[in-house]
């Protein structure tokens, strides 16, 4: 006998040999299940005292489909509960990972801020040592660099006239067309046959 059939069978003591069509509640694995006693007959037990009728009967459910559907329903419910527990566990692990990541990010940001403050402190220390003449020299260099950059950009713009720029644009467009045509042809060649 399997464990499921053991759970469905219970021994009931009675003095009747035939049962009427009544319903009993039988406790099977912790759940009360209504069981019909219609069509059940007392089981004979052979013992040395056959004259004494102990009235032992094995009651089985008359509708096995109902038991199977209830078993399937219990299994589905157990599977659903296990899935919920697993989902909760995964959510908990993810929140733990997120909290750890946030903590690491906070530590890294603090280190970056500390390094920035340290660098700014060095700059301020170095600037306190400059005299007025050195500051003026630095400002003149920055202004000269800006003027030089503007002059170089103007020369670059003047170097190419509008006609040259238009020709370069046409060449660039043609070059891109050729490139994409080659890519398309290569994709066709590499495409598997259907």
BELNOR-V599920 format. One line per field, one symbol per residue. phi: phi as a letter, one per 40 degrees, with the letter a starting at -180 (. if undefined). A space follows every 10 residues. Layout:
phi = ???
This chain:
phi = .cccccccbb cbcabccbbc cbbbcbcbfg bcbcbcbcgc bcccbcacbc ccccgcbcbb ccbccccccc cccccccccc cccccccccc cccccccccc cccccccccc cccccccccc cccccccccc cccccccccc cccccccccc cccccccccb cccccccccc cccccccccc cccccccccc cccb
